[in-house]
Amino acid sequence: MAVKPVSASDYSEGSIRVLKGLEPVKQRPGMYTRTDNPLHIIQEVLDNAADEALAGFGKKIKVTLHTDGSVSVEDDGRGIPFGMHPEENAPVVELVFTRLHAGGKFDKGKGGAYSFSGGLHGVGVSVTNALATRLEVATHREGQVARLVFAGGDVTEPLAARPLQAGERKQGTTVRVWPDAKYFESSNLPMGELTHLLRSKAVLMPGVTVQLVNEKTRDTQTWQYKGGLRDYLAQTLSADPVIPLFEGEGFADRHNESFAEGEGAAWCVAFTEEGQPVRESYVNLIPTSAGGTHESGLRDGLFNAVKSFIELHSLLPKGVKLLPEDVFARASYVLAAKVLDPQFQGQIKERLNSRDAVRLVSSFVRPALELWLNQHVEYGKKLAELAIKAAQQRQKAGQKIEKRKGSGVAVLPGKLTDCESRDIAHNEVFLVEGDSAGGSAKMGRDKETQAILPLRGKVLNTWEVERDLLFKNNEVHDISVAIGVDPHGPGDTPDLSGLRYGKICILSDADVDGAHIQVLLLTLFFRHFPKLVDAGHIYVARPPLFRVDIPARAKKPAAKLYALDEGELQAILDKAAKDGIPREKCQISRFKGLGEMNAEQLWDTTLNPDTRRLQQVQLGTLDFAATAGLMTQLMGKGEAAARRELMELHGDAVAVDV
């Protein structure tokens, strides 16, 4: 029998490579950390020291920048255990630095090492180790000090323990890291960011001393705050506040039915008429530079408290509609949330995604501010005046845009349920698959800024339809009239002044049919409305495919979680199993379509700007011509052979929804 020669393009069993240990981090460091500089891998070590202080076991954190380019972080916490792990047959401290999914923060049950900590991605200092030419660990505990050395993530000097000597500290951990320059664009640490990070740790942990020693410049900076968030914000503001700083905190007790004991937030808010607002937020001491659901909860609480005060005192002028950004526009704040099981976006934890955090923070902020405003009515009226002024300026700007459109406005399609606002910076329209889903969306939407246009049946494949014949199709006609822009080509300069919505969102079922409708609508926009794609106005909403009802457990109440796909569903079930809840006790519901969701579910998962997942449509790495060529292959009527070849080549990579 003739043996078929193996070519470079062959795809077989031998083509599959399994990355082990820390190899995935070295292959794709950008998936695990920021690669512009090594600050984040140092922050992973710092966060561990801060978690010890947060848990009440440490009072000092010292960071040293050595002359050889290495950085050491020293704490007086409990020290990383260095005994043998009962299952892995390796020292625990070695596992912490060499396994992506190893650490003490997974144990959230009664008696766990950390009740609150900075996230559960399971990567942490193992990423630091993988991207370092050398890493040394010394851990002091139980009358001994143990030392371990790594290079490129591998052990080079095995664990060695000795008794503590006179004068040595009894407990704590010291980690010294030499970041590997080949993984970073710059090997220099951004000193401004580093000092800000260290200062914020001291602010968020009153009584804890944080020190930075720079051996190169022989400078030492020390931070210890007893005044907490208020002093910090007051020192950072660039303008005088309109009213005194509003400071407060709220945490759930063991009788709370909605949240775990200890969950909550501390905050300090200032309102100024000028200057750049100061906005900082943290979750379990982790800085969330991109904000997230805890910031949304603060905004929601502030808005509803101020709105309630204005309504109680009848302060709102006729014709003025108050929106959250009117209250929030001039707000500066420092927010420190405590969440038992935070879910972050991305490995560097820059944004909090935990849906419950909106309700958690809002539930403590709103009543506290309402009480404060009604105890200080004069200050309340000043704040109301600031918010009303912002609303009037916003509405005035919106009216100016409306006048430029002229009087010859086309009659809007009858099935469009429009929004009340005319400010395209905030308006959004949802192109919804099916009338039943459209009904739920109409009931669940925010009437002020969200419009709904239901689409009946499959949209026409418009890839090869001439522009003059487009309006023969009612759905395409209604979409064009609703958004206020005429069809055009990539080389045209269409008039976008009539655009009625800043976001045009495709909302279809989370199944194969829904994906087909998405493709047809994306084809329409790319072919006949390319300038809307270029300007970033087109979005795809991502509704969940599953709902998981998790029963109450030791420290947490019952929860309703949503999963986009099978992968997220499995992650939710795996996490529930770690919390001691077997799969059979988790009730799983699959949404056959958007029409099965009630208005409240659709709002929580898909329409609410604070908790939804909305993806902006962009061209990505391909240019317009290359994308057009690919679209022709996928959508062209005469491209059946090319599509067949494409499916034969890549058919094994497709997940089939049966």
C-alpha positions, 0 to 999 in steps of 0.5 A, a space after each residue: 500500500 502506498 503511503 501518502 506523503 505528509 505535506 506542511 498543510 496536512 492537519 492530523 492527530 499529530 498537529 495538535 499541541 497540548 501546552 502544559 504548565 506555564 507554557 500558555 502564558 509564555 506563548 500568549 502573555 497578552 492573554 494573561 497580563 498587560 505587555 506594555 510594561 511589567 507593572 501588572 505582574 508586580 501587582 499580582 504579588 502586591 495584591 497577595 500581600 494586600 489580601 493578607 492585610 484585608 483578611 486582618 493578618 498584616 499591617 505592613 507592605 514594603 515594595 523595593 525597586 532594586 538597582 539590578 532591575 528586580 522588584 521585591 514585595 514584603 509583607 507581614 502576613 501569615 506566610 505562604 504554607 510550604 508543607 506538602 500538598 495532600 493531593 499534588 505531592 509537591 510543596 504548596 508554595 511551589 504549586 502557587 507559583 507554578 500552577 495557573 489554577 492554584 491558590 488559597 482564594 478558591 476556598 470560600 467556604 466556612 473556615 476558608 483562608 480568604 473570605 474576600 479577595 481580589 478575584 478568582 481567575 486562578 492565574 495570579 503569581 504563576 503568571 509573574 513567575 512565568 514571565 520572569 527570568 528569576 523569582 525568589 520566594 521566602 516565607 516565614 511561618 511556624 518558627 521556620 523560614 523556607 526559600 525557593 528559587 525559580 527561573 522562567 517558571 521552573 524550579 532552579 533551587 528546590 525548597 529549603 527550610 531552616 529555623 528562624 534566627 534571632 531578630 528575624 520576623 516570625 511571619 510573612 512573605 517576601 517575593 523578589 522578581 526579575 521581569 523578563 524584558 522580552 515579554 514587554 514593550 518596555 522594561 521600565 515600571 511607570 512610576 506614576 501608576 505604581 505610586 498611585 497604586 500603593 497610595 490607594 492600597 493605604 487609603 483602602 486599608 486604614 492603619 496599614 503602612 505601605 512603603 516604596 523604597 527606590 534604591 536607584 534614587 535612594 528615595 523612600 515614600 511611606 503612606 498610612 491613612 487614618 482618614 480613609 476615603 474622605 481625606 484621600 478624595 479631598 486631597 485629590 480634587 482639583 476644584 472646590 465641591 459644591 456641597 460637602 463630601 458625601 461619605 458612607 458605607 454599607 455592608 450586608 449582615 448575616 440576616 440579609 436575604 439578598 447578599 452574603 455577610 460582609 458584602 457591600 461598599 464604602 464610598 466618598 462622593 464630591 460634586 464640582 462645577 469645574 475641573 476634571 472629575 476624579 473617579 476611582 473604584 476598587 473591588 476587594 482592593 483591586 483597582 478597576 480602571 475600566 469601572 464595571 457594575 459596582 460603579 453602575 450601582 453607585 450611579 444608580 443609587 446617586 441618580 435615584 436618591 437625587 431624583 427622589 429628592 427633586 420629586 419630593 420638593 417639586 424642583 423639576 421645571 416643566 419639560 425637563 427630563 432628568 437622566 442618570 448622567 445629569 447627576 453623575 456628570 460632575 461627580 467625583 468619587 472613590 468607591 471600594 466594594 467588597 464582593 464575595 466572589 467577584 467576576 472580572 473582565 479579562 485577566 488584569 481585572 480592570 472591569 467588574 462584571 458581577 451583575 449583582 454588584 449593581 443592586 448591591 452598591 445601589 441598595 446601600 448608596 440610595 437610602 444613605 444619600 436620600 437620608 443625608 439630602 433630607 437632613 441637609 435640604 439646602 445642600 440637596 437643593 444645590 445638588 438638584 440645581 447642578 443636575 437640572 442645569 446639566 439636563 437643560 444643557 443636554 436637552 438644548 443641545 439635542 434640540 439644536 441637532 433636531 433643527 438642522 434636520 429640516 422639516 422634510 422628515 420621512 414618516 417613521 414605520 408604524 411598527 417602530 416603538 420610538 424612544 422619547 429622547 432626541 439626543 443621538 449620543 444616548 439613543 439606541 434602536 434594537 432591531 429585534 427578531 420576531 414580534 413576540 420578542 419585540 413585545 417583551 423588548 417594548 415592555 422591558 426597555 428604557 422608554 427614554 433612550 431605547 427604541 424597538 423595531 421588530 423584524 418579521 421573518 428573515 431579512 433579505 440577503 442584500 449582498 448582490 441587490 442594487 441600491 435602487 431596488 433595496 426599498 422593494 423589501 419592506 424590512 430594509 425600507 423600515 430600517 433605513 427610514 427608522 435610522 434616518 440614513 440613506 443607503 450608500 457605498 464605501 466611496 460616498 459621503 452620505 449625510 449622517 446629520 439625520 441619524 436618529 440613534 447613536 447605537 443600532 443594535 442587532 438583537 436576535 436569538 442565541 441560536 443558529 437561526 439568530 446567527 443567520 439573521 445577524 449575518 443578513 443584517 451585518 451584510 446589509 450594513 456593511 454593503 449599503 451603510 458602510 459609513 455607519 460601520 466605520 463610525 462605530 454605530 453598529 452593535 450586536 447584542 448577545 442574549 444568553 442561551 441558558 439560565 441557571 438557578 443555584 440554590 442558597 448555600 452556606 454564605 450566599 443566597 440563592 442566585 439566578 445566573 445567565 450563560 451565553 453558551 455551553 462554555 459559560 454554562 459549564 463554568 457556572 456549574 463547575 464553580 457551583 460544584 466548588 461551592 459544594 452544590 452538585 449539578 443535579 441541584 442546579 436548575 438549568 433552563 434553555 431559552 429557545 428564543 428571545 420570545 421566551 424571556 419575559 420583559 424583566 429577564 430581557 432587561 436584566 440580560 440584554 437591554 440594561 446598559 449596566 449588565 448587558 453584553 453588547 459588541 461593537 461591530 468593527 472591520 478588525 485586522 482586514 481592510 474594506 476590500 479584503 472583508 468585501 472579498 470574504 463577504 462575497 465568498 460567504 454571501 454571493 449567489 454564485 459562490 457555492 463551490 467556494 463555500 463548499 470548499 471553505 466548509 470542507 476545510 474548516 467544518 470540523 471547527 464548527 459547533 452544531 446547534 441541534 
